[in-house]
Amino acid sequence: MTRLAELGYHGVSLRQALADREAKGDWPDKSVVLTFDDGYASVHEHALPVLRRCKFSATVFVIPGHVDGVNDWGPPVAGFGRQEMLSWDQVKDLAENGIEIGAHTLSHADLTSLAGDALEREIAGSAEEISLQLGEPVQTFAYPYGSLNNEAAAIVDRTFQAVCTTVHRRASNEPLTLLPRVEMYYFRNVRDLLPLVSGQLDRRLTLRRWARRIRRLLPV
């Protein structure tokens, strides 16, 4: 974050970027949209102080059914283990510090495994619960696991203004309901930041995206 600031970039929320795009017809200049999925307590403990120091905003996609709980919606990622999630007090503190709170379903369900009322509850219900807690509408959403189908997308599209996927690419002119993101796990060297945000590493992103697709096709 410090390096981005030194390079003259601003960390903004997806809501801020949307407003700029509506006003000017394009994404804001010299800006990066920072997103955090799931809503781990570490966002409040570790990320918020850094964001405040750099005067950055961000978007945190929370799971209302796991706020004040732990990441027990499925087997933990290898090497990650059991982690505490944000409390509602911490979620509210993030919002009061200019961090946008988006939705990530009610329970971190794979939306392709649901239908009908259960699907509606996972998607629209997550926005309703967050709105009830914060007293403001929820504009943005991120698909758990990046999984979606036509029925899920129809509900998501009518509930939210912008939606993030797990497609590994810089955003450009995609539909607002199918926004790609760059997973920063692969870019932890600060020397990569300027080439990344300036587009010089787009070829590497494409190769990484293809590698992901190939892995999904291989037998377990």
C-alpha positions, 0 to 999 in steps of 0.5 A: 500500500505504501508503494502504491501511494508513492507511485501516485495511486489511490486505493478506492472502494468499488462504490467510489470507482462506480461513481467516478465511472458514472460521472466521467464514463471511465474508471478513475485515473491513477486508482486501484480498487482494493477488495477483501473477500469473506470478512476476516477479523484481520482486515480490521486488525491489520489492513485498516491501520495501513489503509488509514495511514495511506488515506485509502479506501477499500471494499470488504465483502462480508458473510452475514451468517459468519460475522461474529464467528469463524470460517467454518463454511467448509474445510479450511484452505491448507495452511490457513486453518481456523480464523476469526471473522469480523464482528458486527462492531468491527464491520461498523467501524470499518464503514465509519472509516470509509470502507465500503461493505459489500455482500458475499452471500449469507453463508458462503454458499456455492450458488450453483448448488442452490435454486429458488427461494434458497438461492434468493435468500443467500443473495438478497438476504445477505444484502438485507442483513448488512443493510439492517446492521449498517443502516445503508444500502448495499451496492456491491457483491462478490461471488463465493468461489467465483461460481455462478449460473444463469439463475444466480446471475439474474438475482445478483444483477437485480440486487446489486449495482456491481459484482466481482468475479474471480476472473484473473484480469484487470478490469476494463469495459466488462459489464459491471455485473462481471468484473474481473480482479487480480489476485494479489497472492501472485504479486507480493513483490513490490517491484511488480506493482508498477508494471501490474497497474500500468498493464505491463503484466497483462500477458502474465495474467492471461497465462495465469488465467489459462493455467487455472482453467487447465487445473480445473479440467484435470482429474483430482 
